[in-house]
């Protein structure tokens, strides 16, 4: 049986880039603009904690 290949770790930056590029295709905006919007949202709501039961 062949050895398994090492998997690449997925980072938050990679997820943001993926979401931004997908949204850019759908909306016609540039990827950079959408990435900036995602980062702004992240900073804007950074102080809000989620309630846990």
PDB file of N, CA, C and O in Angstrom:
ATOM      1  N   UNK A   1       0.849  -1.171   0.000  1.00  0.00           N
ATOM      2  CA  UNK A   1       0.000   0.000   0.000  1.00  0.00           C
ATOM      3  C   UNK A   1       0.901   1.243   0.000  1.00  0.00           C
ATOM      4  O   UNK A   1       1.830   1.327   0.804  1.00  0.00           O
ATOM      5  N   UNK A   2       0.637   2.211  -0.894  1.00  0.00           N
ATOM      6  CA  UNK A   2       1.473   3.413  -0.959  1.00  0.00           C
ATOM      7  C   UNK A   2       1.267   4.304   0.263  1.00  0.00           C
ATOM      8  O   UNK A   2       0.200   4.304   0.877  1.00  0.00           O
ATOM      9  N   UNK A   3       2.299   5.056   0.599  1.00  0.00           N
ATOM     10  CA  UNK A   3       2.237   5.979   1.734  1.00  0.00           C
ATOM     11  C   UNK A   3       1.310   7.148   1.413  1.00  0.00           C
ATOM     12  O   UNK A   3       1.190   7.557   0.258  1.00  0.00           O
ATOM     13  N   UNK A   4       0.668   7.672   2.427  1.00  0.00           N
ATOM     14  CA  UNK A   4      -0.234   8.809   2.231  1.00  0.00           C
ATOM     15  C   UNK A   4       0.570  10.080   2.033  1.00  0.00           C
ATOM     16  O   UNK A   4       1.644  10.258   2.608  1.00  0.00           O
ATOM     17  N   UNK A   5       0.030  10.949   1.213  1.00  0.00           N
ATOM     18  CA  UNK A   5       0.658  12.250   1.001  1.00  0.00           C
ATOM     19  C   UNK A   5       0.323  13.167   2.178  1.00  0.00           C
ATOM     20  O   UNK A   5      -0.756  13.075   2.764  1.00  0.00           O
ATOM     21  N   UNK A   6       1.245  14.031   2.507  1.00  0.00           N
ATOM     22  CA  UNK A   6       0.992  15.004   3.564  1.00  0.00           C
ATOM     23  C   UNK A   6      -0.040  16.012   3.075  1.00  0.00           C
ATOM     24  O   UNK A   6       0.031  16.488   1.942  1.00  0.00           O
ATOM     25  N   UNK A   7      -0.992  16.332   3.931  1.00  0.00           N
ATOM     26  CA  UNK A   7      -2.023  17.291   3.545  1.00  0.00           C
ATOM     27  C   UNK A   7      -1.589  18.693   3.928  1.00  0.00           C
ATOM     28  O   UNK A   7      -0.874  18.890   4.911  1.00  0.00           O
ATOM     29  N   UNK A   8      -2.022  19.654   3.150  1.00  0.00           N
ATOM     30  CA  UNK A   8      -1.682  21.045   3.389  1.00  0.00           C
ATOM     31  C   UNK A   8      -2.676  21.639   4.385  1.00  0.00           C
ATOM     32  O   UNK A   8      -3.882  21.420   4.267  1.00  0.00           O
ATOM     33  N   UNK A   9      -2.180  22.375   5.346  1.00  0.00           N
ATOM     34  CA  UNK A   9      -3.027  23.009   6.340  1.00  0.00           C
ATOM     35  C   UNK A   9      -3.758  24.192   5.718  1.00  0.00           C
ATOM     36  O   UNK A   9      -3.154  25.032   5.051  1.00  0.00           O
ATOM     37  N   UNK A  10      -5.057  24.242   5.944  1.00  0.00           N
ATOM     38  CA  UNK A  10      -5.872  25.327   5.419  1.00  0.00           C
ATOM     39  C   UNK A  10      -5.886  26.449   6.455  1.00  0.00           C
ATOM     40  O   UNK A  10      -6.230  26.227   7.616  1.00  0.00           O
ATOM     41  N   UNK A  11      -5.513  27.645   6.032  1.00  0.00           N
ATOM     42  CA  UNK A  11      -5.482  28.797   6.929  1.00  0.00           C
ATOM     43  C   UNK A  11      -6.704  29.685   6.704  1.00  0.00           C
ATOM     44  O   UNK A  11      -7.410  29.553   5.704  1.00  0.00           O
ATOM     45  N   UNK A  12      -6.937  30.587   7.650  1.00  0.00           N
ATOM     46  CA  UNK A  12      -8.049  31.534   7.496  1.00  0.00           C
ATOM     47  C   UNK A  12      -7.836  32.418   6.281  1.00  0.00           C
ATOM     48  O   UNK A  12      -8.794  32.772   5.594  1.00  0.00           O
ATOM     49  N   UNK A  13      -6.594  32.775   6.013  1.00  0.00           N
ATOM     50  CA  UNK A  13      -6.293  33.613   4.847  1.00  0.00           C
ATOM     51  C   UNK A  13      -6.685  32.891   3.558  1.00  0.00           C
ATOM     52  O   UNK A  13      -7.187  33.514   2.622  1.00  0.00           O
ATOM     53  N   UNK A  14      -6.458  31.595   3.512  1.00  0.00           N
ATOM     54  CA  UNK A  14      -6.829  30.820   2.330  1.00  0.00           C
ATOM     55  C   UNK A  14      -8.356  30.772   2.162  1.00  0.00           C
ATOM     56  O   UNK A  14      -8.870  30.832   1.045  1.00  0.00           O
ATOM     57  N   UNK A  15      -9.058  30.664   3.277  1.00  0.00           N
ATOM     58  CA  UNK A  15     -10.529  30.630   3.224  1.00  0.00           C
ATOM     59  C   UNK A  15     -11.063  31.978   2.766  1.00  0.00           C
ATOM     60  O   UNK A  15     -11.960  32.037   1.925  1.00  0.00           O
ATOM     61  N   UNK A  16     -10.512  33.074   3.319  1.00  0.00           N
ATOM     62  CA  UNK A  16     -10.931  34.407   2.896  1.00  0.00           C
ATOM     63  C   UNK A  16     -10.690  34.606   1.407  1.00  0.00           C
ATOM     64  O   UNK A  16     -11.548  35.151   0.713  1.00  0.00           O
ATOM     65  N   UNK A  17      -9.548  34.176   0.910  1.00  0.00           N
ATOM     66  CA  UNK A  17      -9.225  34.335  -0.511  1.00  0.00           C
ATOM     67  C   UNK A  17     -10.202  33.539  -1.363  1.00  0.00           C
ATOM     68  O   UNK A  17     -10.646  34.013  -2.409  1.00  0.00           O
ATOM     69  N   UNK A  18     -10.541  32.329  -0.920  1.00  0.00           N
ATOM     70  CA  UNK A  18     -11.471  31.486  -1.657  1.00  0.00           C
ATOM     71  C   UNK A  18     -12.864  32.111  -1.716  1.00  0.00           C
ATOM     72  O   UNK A  18     -13.489  32.155  -2.776  1.00  0.00           O
ATOM     73  N   UNK A  19     -13.339  32.589  -0.579  1.00  0.00           N
ATOM     74  CA  UNK A  19     -14.661  33.229  -0.528  1.00  0.00           C
ATOM     75  C   UNK A  19     -14.665  34.498  -1.371  1.00  0.00           C
ATOM     76  O   UNK A  19     -15.620  34.762  -2.101  1.00  0.00           O
ATOM     77  N   UNK A  20     -13.597  35.281  -1.268  1.00  0.00           N
ATOM     78  CA  UNK A  20     -13.521  36.534  -2.024  1.00  0.00           C
ATOM     79  C   UNK A  20     -13.492  36.286  -3.525  1.00  0.00           C
ATOM     80  O   UNK A  20     -14.155  36.994  -4.283  1.00  0.00           O
ATOM     81  N   UNK A  21     -12.732  35.288  -3.961  1.00  0.00           N
ATOM     82  CA  UNK A  21     -12.657  35.031  -5.401  1.00  0.00           C
ATOM     83  C   UNK A  21     -13.974  34.484  -5.934  1.00  0.00           C
ATOM     84  O   UNK A  21     -14.384  34.819  -7.045  1.00  0.00           O
ATOM     85  N   UNK A  22     -14.637  33.647  -5.149  1.00  0.00           N
ATOM     86  CA  UNK A  22     -15.941  33.127  -5.563  1.00  0.00           C
ATOM     87  C   UNK A  22     -16.967  34.255  -5.653  1.00  0.00           C
ATOM     88  O   UNK A  22     -17.743  34.325  -6.606  1.00  0.00           O
ATOM     89  N   UNK A  23     -16.963  35.133  -4.655  1.00  0.00           N
ATOM     90  CA  UNK A  23     -17.891  36.268  -4.656  1.00  0.00           C
ATOM     91  C   UNK A  23     -17.576  37.235  -5.790  1.00  0.00           C
ATOM     92  O   UNK A  23     -18.484  37.823  -6.378  1.00  0.00           O
ATOM     93  N   UNK A  24     -16.296  37.401  -6.096  1.00  0.00           N
ATOM     94  CA  UNK A  24     -15.898  38.302  -7.177  1.00  0.00           C
ATOM     95  C   UNK A  24     -16.426  37.810  -8.517  1.00  0.00           C
ATOM     96  O   UNK A  24     -16.850  38.605  -9.356  1.00  0.00           O
ATOM     97  N   UNK A  25     -16.400  36.525  -8.711  1.00  0.00           N
ATOM     98  CA  UNK A  25     -16.920  35.955  -9.962  1.00  0.00           C
ATOM     99  C   UNK A  25     -18.416  36.230 -10.081  1.00  0.00           C
ATOM    100  O   UNK A  25     -18.911  36.581 -11.152  1.00  0.00           O
ATOM    101  N   UNK A  26     -19.135  36.064  -8.959  1.00  0.00           N
ATOM    102  CA  UNK A  26     -20.586  36.235  -8.981  1.00  0.00           C
ATOM    103  C   UNK A  26     -21.010  37.697  -9.084  1.00  0.00           C
ATOM    104  O   UNK A  26     -22.004  38.008  -9.741  1.00  0.00           O
ATOM    105  N   UNK A  27     -20.258  38.606  -8.435  1.00  0.00           N
ATOM    106  CA  UNK A  27     -20.690  39.999  -8.363  1.00  0.00           C
ATOM    107  C   UNK A  27     -20.015  40.919  -9.371  1.00  0.00           C
ATOM    108  O   UNK A  27     -20.534  41.994  -9.675  1.00  0.00           O
ATOM    109  N   UNK A  28     -18.856  40.503  -9.893  1.00  0.00           N
ATOM    110  CA  UNK A  28     -18.129  41.348 -10.826  1.00  0.00           C
ATOM    111  C   UNK A  28     -17.174  42.316 -10.148  1.00  0.00           C
ATOM    112  O   UNK A  28     -16.472  43.059 -10.835  1.00  0.00           O
ATOM    113  N   UNK A  29     -17.125  42.328  -8.813  1.00  0.00           N
ATOM    114  CA  UNK A  29     -16.181  43.170  -8.080  1.00  0.00           C
ATOM    115  C   UNK A  29     -14.811  42.498  -8.084  1.00  0.00           C
ATOM    116  O   UNK A  29     -14.684  41.310  -8.379  1.00  0.00           O
ATOM    117  N   UNK A  30     -13.796  43.281  -7.752  1.00  0.00           N
ATOM    118  CA  UNK A  30     -12.459  42.696  -7.703  1.00  0.00           C
ATOM    119  C   UNK A  30     -12.279  41.902  -6.411  1.00  0.00           C
ATOM    120  O   UNK A  30     -12.932  42.179  -5.405  1.00  0.00           O
ATOM    121  N   UNK A  31     -11.401  40.929  -6.450  1.00  0.00           N
ATOM    122  CA  UNK A  31     -11.127  40.079  -5.295  1.00  0.00           C
ATOM    123  C   UNK A  31     -10.573  40.898  -4.140  1.00  0.00           C
ATOM    124  O   UNK A  31     -10.923  40.649  -2.986  1.00  0.00           O
ATOM    125  N   UNK A  32      -9.714  41.870  -4.427  1.00  0.00           N
ATOM    126  CA  UNK A  32      -9.099  42.684  -3.384  1.00  0.00           C
ATOM    127  C   UNK A  32     -10.148  43.481  -2.609  1.00  0.00           C
ATOM    128  O   UNK A  32     -10.065  43.595  -1.386  1.00  0.00           O
ATOM    129  N   UNK A  33     -11.124  44.026  -3.311  1.00  0.00           N
ATOM    130  CA  UNK A  33     -12.178  44.813  -2.661  1.00  0.00           C
ATOM    131  C   UNK A  33     -12.982  43.930  -1.713  1.00  0.00           C
ATOM    132  O   UNK A  33     -13.276  44.328  -0.587  1.00  0.00           O
ATOM    133  N   UNK A  34     -13.327  42.758  -2.160  1.00  0.00           N
ATOM    134  CA  UNK A  34     -14.121  41.853  -1.326  1.00  0.00           C
ATOM    135  C   UNK A  34     -13.306  41.371  -0.132  1.00  0.00           C
ATOM    136  O   UNK A  34     -13.847  41.240   0.967  1.00  0.00           O
ATOM    137  N   UNK A  35     -12.016  41.105  -0.326  1.00  0.00           N
ATOM    138  CA  UNK A  35     -11.165  40.712   0.795  1.00  0.00           C
ATOM    139  C   UNK A  35     -11.102  41.818   1.841  1.00  0.00           C
ATOM    140  O   UNK A  35     -11.157  41.534   3.038  1.00  0.00           O
ATOM    141  N   UNK A  36     -10.987  43.069   1.413  1.00  0.00           N
ATOM    142  CA  UNK A  36     -10.971  44.187   2.354  1.00  0.00           C
ATOM    143  C   UNK A  36     -12.280  44.277   3.130  1.00  0.00           C
ATOM    144  O   UNK A  36     -12.281  44.552   4.330  1.00  0.00           O
ATOM    145  N   UNK A  37     -13.401  44.041   2.434  1.00  0.00           N
ATOM    146  CA  UNK A  37     -14.697  44.068   3.109  1.00  0.00           C
ATOM    147  C   UNK A  37     -14.783  42.969   4.166  1.00  0.00           C
ATOM    148  O   UNK A  37     -15.302  43.202   5.257  1.00  0.00           O
ATOM    149  N   UNK A  38     -14.286  41.789   3.857  1.00  0.00           N
ATOM    150  CA  UNK A  38     -14.295  40.690   4.823  1.00  0.00           C
ATOM    151  C   UNK A  38     -13.429  41.020   6.040  1.00  0.00           C
ATOM    152  O   UNK A  38     -13.818  40.734   7.172  1.00  0.00           O
ATOM    153  N   UNK A  39     -12.282  41.609   5.816  1.00  0.00           N
ATOM    154  CA  UNK A  39     -11.397  41.995   6.922  1.00  0.00           C
ATOM    155  C   UNK A  39     -12.042  43.084   7.778  1.00  0.00           C
ATOM    156  O   UNK A  39     -11.918  43.056   9.003  1.00  0.00           O
ATOM    157  N   UNK A  40     -12.730  44.044   7.149  1.00  0.00           N
ATOM    158  CA  UNK A  40     -13.404  45.104   7.898  1.00  0.00           C
ATOM    159  C   UNK A  40     -14.494  44.522   8.794  1.00  0.00           C
ATOM    160  O   UNK A  40     -14.639  44.936   9.944  1.00  0.00           O
ATOM    161  N   UNK A  41     -15.242  43.584   8.284  1.00  0.00           N
ATOM    162  CA  UNK A  41     -16.296  42.937   9.065  1.00  0.00           C
ATOM    163  C   UNK A  41     -15.680  42.206  10.253  1.00  0.00           C
ATOM    164  O   UNK A  41     -16.203  42.258  11.366  1.00  0.00           O
ATOM    165  N   UNK A  42     -14.561  41.524  10.006  1.00  0.00           N
ATOM    166  CA  UNK A  42     -13.901  40.781  11.072  1.00  0.00           C
ATOM    167  C   UNK A  42     -13.451  41.735  12.179  1.00  0.00           C
ATOM    168  O   UNK A  42     -13.628  41.433  13.360  1.00  0.00           O
ATOM    169  N   UNK A  43     -12.874  42.879  11.816  1.00  0.00           N
ATOM    170  CA  UNK A  43     -12.419  43.851  12.805  1.00  0.00           C
ATOM    171  C   UNK A  43     -13.587  44.517  13.512  1.00  0.00           C
ATOM    172  O   UNK A  43     -13.522  44.774  14.715  1.00  0.00           O
ATOM    173  N   UNK A  44     -14.648  44.797  12.779  1.00  0.00           N
ATOM    174  CA  UNK A  44     -15.794  45.509  13.346  1.00  0.00           C
ATOM    175  C   UNK A  44     -16.461  44.699  14.448  1.00  0.00           C
ATOM    176  O   UNK A  44     -16.909  45.262  15.447  1.00  0.00           O
ATOM    177  N   UNK A  45     -16.532  43.388  14.276  1.00  0.00           N
ATOM    178  CA  UNK A  45     -17.226  42.542  15.237  1.00  0.00           C
ATOM    179  C   UNK A  45     -16.272  41.725  16.106  1.00  0.00           C
ATOM    180  O   UNK A  45     -16.680  40.719  16.686  1.00  0.00           O
ATOM    181  N   UNK A  46     -15.030  42.135  16.205  1.00  0.00           N
ATOM    182  CA  UNK A  46     -14.038  41.386  16.968  1.00  0.00           C
ATOM    183  C   UNK A  46     -14.338  41.389  18.469  1.00  0.00           C
ATOM    184  O   UNK A  46     -13.987  40.441  19.173  1.00  0.00           O
ATOM    185  N   UNK A  47     -14.976  42.437  18.953  1.00  0.00           N
ATOM    186  CA  UNK A  47     -15.231  42.550  20.396  1.00  0.00           C
ATOM    187  C   UNK A  47     -16.487  41.826  20.840  1.00  0.00           C
ATOM    188  O   UNK A  47     -16.755  41.751  22.040  1.00  0.00           O
ATOM    189  N   UNK A  48     -17.255  41.298  19.924  1.00  0.00           N
ATOM    190  CA  UNK A  48     -18.506  40.631  20.270  1.00  0.00           C
ATOM    191  C   UNK A  48     -18.237  39.159  20.525  1.00  0.00           C
ATOM    192  O   UNK A  48     -17.658  38.462  19.691  1.00  0.00           O
ATOM    193  N   UNK A  49     -18.670  38.698  21.700  1.00  0.00           N
ATOM    194  CA  UNK A  49     -18.536  37.283  22.041  1.00  0.00           C
ATOM    195  C   UNK A  49     -19.880  36.599  21.811  1.00  0.00           C
ATOM    196  O   UNK A  49     -20.941  37.195  21.996  1.00  0.00           O
ATOM    197  N   UNK A  50     -19.811  35.361  21.413  1.00  0.00           N
ATOM    198  CA  UNK A  50     -21.033  34.575  21.235  1.00  0.00           C
ATOM    199  C   UNK A  50     -21.459  33.990  22.585  1.00  0.00           C
ATOM    200  O   UNK A  50     -20.618  33.621  23.405  1.00  0.00           O
ATOM    201  N   UNK A  51     -22.755  33.911  22.800  1.00  0.00           N
ATOM    202  CA  UNK A  51     -23.284  33.348  24.029  1.00  0.00           C
ATOM    203  C   UNK A  51     -23.221  31.836  23.929  1.00  0.00           C
ATOM    204  O   UNK A  51     -23.560  31.249  22.901  1.00  0.00           O
ATOM    205  N   UNK A  52     -22.788  31.227  24.997  1.00  0.00           N
ATOM    206  CA  UNK A  52     -22.698  29.759  25.020  1.00  0.00           C
ATOM    207  C   UNK A  52     -23.616  29.226  26.113  1.00  0.00           C
ATOM    208  O   UNK A  52     -23.720  29.808  27.192  1.00  0.00           O
ATOM    209  N   UNK A  53     -24.263  28.135  25.822  1.00  0.00           N
ATOM    210  CA  UNK A  53     -25.139  27.485  26.836  1.00  0.00           C
ATOM    211  C   UNK A  53     -24.341  26.606  27.744  1.00  0.00           C
ATOM    212  O   UNK A  53     -24.898  25.984  28.648  1.00  0.00           O
TER     213      UNK A  53
END
